[in-house]
């Protein structure tokens, strides 16, 4: 049975193909976002049946609405919708970047900060690759020290990464990563490869006869690049949109280009936390240009407009953002009703994408202002609102990566566990997180079960 | 009544909205000013942090006492509100704490290094029968007050992360007149003196927490009022009507309603909780493993979950996930090779029961010629999180051919009798265990002796289990510890002193007027100073 969602009221299945749509008349708004800008959100524009028709009744978007990501890939491939397929692959390219980040953070914490004398010697390789992915030169310096390892498959990987470092460590590190265990081969749009046989390595511990099961963080980077290539292969004309989509989620050492002038079609916005093309460009520019991007996008990004209003003395006011988030959601719902000429059950779930999207954008802006406390509070509030249709695997995994870096393994484990089905390669990235959790658990203050 | 084959499962939440409207009209009370009321799962049993047995105890104590070090709920940094400076001493086997100036107890007396050392001494005193303290006896070796604000805490060995070992609550010396043998039944348990953000008073119907301005705390909410939550539907209605401002645990079927309201906000509470049915392995037919395995097959967890928690079969991203052993599935300690039992298998159960010598007469199972009657109990507050679970369990066992009698066990009885292994009149007890980052289950399954197995409900004893727990305790590496717990999981899933049910996540609901309300993992109220309510 077809699940009920916004498609309850929808038209029969339409053919594939992406569309940009007309902007309806502005609606009245209690939000800080001007009505003209509000009317440019995908939520309001797609509230009109005829405008939404290209997205209706399609398994890929139904899957998205239900929080799935693997099934939509196959569905978009079957429909030969290159743009939608590129969007889905771009999302995976971002997901695996966050998986790499999480694995790298966890590795640095467990085998760096909390290293034990019994840890396998080859954890130096894992630390080295993690350092390369994080832009942590001290950790990266461990590369090459496992070149004589007898662990199956590990020495060649260590040598390859060391060669990349010796050649200047120029990004992207595709050459060493593509040989990682489980790394996928030629891009095949519509597929969602896993990380091969996990664990990638069985590393002997020192002074005991046990072995640590390990995954190579380089495989996560290889998967990210594989999906990026698949996205570009699926829709070469949308290369700019693919790049902008990935931009907020890039690893620290990755170079960034300007987002100026990039066209973002609705296919890249629909059921995402970005409400307008301006939001997408704003988030990309925020990573490249820092907080200056806020002022640059107040006229084309609802999020930038709100953040500008809620920023005082180089601090993002968390309560102001929460109030504006509620007001923005309500304003979008009202505008959707006005545009559609009626209330529909999907109006609120669609508006929820903006409610949480604003908080996520403000979180990023706060971090760019070096306001970690405010950013963290906004992130946690966004996490609380990432439910229902607005449950976004990419954001959830980014929180897990943040948690891993903060040694908060309990929440990270829970988030990752909930994503294993939709992000098949996570099985390998989970291993260092598991190791970190066990180590933290055994080194914590005494605790006992409570009823 | 047992449910028949073709009947559609019914939930207590059917018609919830209707009830909500009715109940809400009766219970709406407007609150004013900076007084915040909230529903807890139950009333706390004690406010003495040495004797917390429930998460309610634990959370309540977080409002009254300072822990020396704690983790930030934002970015997990280790922090302290009471320590100005901490430094390694004595080659790493000691840690010197310099207290901040101006710290006061709730009776106005200054917090000094003597209080720090009194707390350590109380935990080290074998006449303090505190399970929490027992854990710290393996970590702490002593304490020396070197100056009014300087204390040197000594450890049993060098720890690379000594601050992590100083997460215990600070106790005042004066109310105990220096007597380090602290018993659980003192007046202190109801009217404690702490140095935390709130002064707590436990009454018979609730607990009030009055803000206590201090050098290191300045809570903006003047008073917190803890009330015992009842019917969850009524709780949500009361929250909507601003009769209370928060609910600690909202059951899954009501979460969608809360989410749909702009006045309310669901908040995640990171806690590892799993539910179980403990089986009395000492009693009658249940001493035979095959009978326990049969019960495990009679229970239909999918139906139970749907009927009591409202999770439909195949539902994605369910807040309730089946487990096959004593860990949540997201934990690395969980043995992922041990399959969960999701549906019942009566035929296999019948085979097992018959092989164990039981006879089915008139549809009822008999042991040694007598019909088996199962005494089934459940920790009473669980009925709010999983309504009707006890009845549904009993119905399933009844449909499987067992007579049964149901009892809801009060929190007090659970603490006094169940946790101490004295509730042996029961055959099955339904409960829940919650954990933070430490997921040790040794106290639940190890043979009860010499302070071991202190939470072993039915005094279960299995030499393989004891040996495996010993392996865990002796493990030099994380891998060895993990391997031991995987083995323990597999052994328990076979021997079944517990029928493992599910993990259920916890979500709170707060009115949106409550701001800054970041919830700490496990401890919940760590950031209460930043909470705001009202103007």
Interface residues (C-beta under 8 A of the other chain):
Chain A: X66 X67 X68 X114 X116 X118 X205 X207 X208 X210 X211 X212 X318 X319 X322 X326 X329 X330 X348 X372 X373 X376 X377 X380 X383 X384 X385 X387 X388 X391 X403 X406 X407 X408 X409 X410 X411 X413 X414 X416 X417 X418 X434 X435 X437 X438 X439 X440 X441 X442 X443 X444 X445 X446 X447 X448 X449 X450 X451
Chain B: X52 X53 X54 X55 X57 X58 X71 X73 X74 X75 X76 X77 X131 X132 X135 X136 X138 X139 X159 X160 X161 X164 X165 X166 X167 X168 X256 X259 X260 X262 X265 X266 X267 X268 X270 X272 X316 X317 X328 X329 X330 X331 X332 X333 X379 X414 X419 X431 X432 X433 X434 X435 X436 X437 X438 X439 X440 X441 X443 X444 X455 X476 X477 X478 X479 X480 X481 X482 X483 X505 X512 X515 X516 X518 X521 X522
